[in-house]
């Protein structure tokens, strides 16, 4: 079902500034709030609820208590679940 994620950088190997720079500059991962805004949710509560019930549509990784969504896997998931329009 879900693909496993390989950890390339561990959180304790970076200081806080380097960690924030990695998130903002590379833009390869999104926080829950960023993903909620991107897909049009009012808040990240729906994503949090899905994670707590093990029904998350999007693969995610946890670093400490923070949750991140890899952009490449989000795009794959959206493409995989795409429904084509059909004419009647």
Long-range contacts (C-beta under 8 A, 24 or more apart in sequence): 2-59, 3-59, 3-73, 5-59, 5-61, 5-70, 5-73, 7-61, 11-63, 11-64, 23-68, 27-71, 28-70, 28-71, 28-72, 29-61, 29-68, 29-69, 29-70, 29-71, 30-68, 30-69, 30-71, 30-74, 31-66, 31-67, 31-68, 31-69, 32-67, 32-69, 35-69, 35-74, 57-81
